[in-house]
Amino acid sequence: MQRTWLPVALTVAMSLVAPPLSRADPAPVVNFGGMLAKKPEKPTAPDVAAPPAVWPRLDSGAVVCRTQGDLQRHAAAMRGQAAGPADCHLINRMTAINIIAREGPGQTEVTITGTGETAWTDAWLPANPPPGSTTASSQ
């Protein structure tokens, strides 16, 4: 009977004396006296500044109408009211503009840079440009 407890007692004693295997760093650190070469660091992408955004601009999805009346008819149609046809189209990509006049909230007369086309938009165009932007006239 004494021999059956001996292996159990030795196992318990070894588990208390030996360091636990589930420590924070499971792999032992072996340096071999500095003989191992260090692994090169993975190259990272260089820090490149984003190009400045043009301001003022119309982003993709903005509505541009030929006249102020067209813009008002488009707005009425969007509210579900009966309105005549409006000569309006969506902007497909970011487009630089110049602001000519503001007629109340949501009605801004603009000139599209590059084409010189005068149009009306309901896009929100704040008076002050966002930080880091360039003006459309300097492009």
PyMOL commands that set and color helices and strands:
alter all, ss='L'
color gray80, all
select helices_A, chain A and resi 2-17+32-34+68-78+136-138
alter helices_A, ss='H'
color red, helices_A
select strands_A, chain A and resi 54-55+57-58+63-65+88-90+95-102+108-112+118-121+134-135
alter strands_A, ss='S'
color yellow, strands_A
deselect
rebuild
show_as cartoon
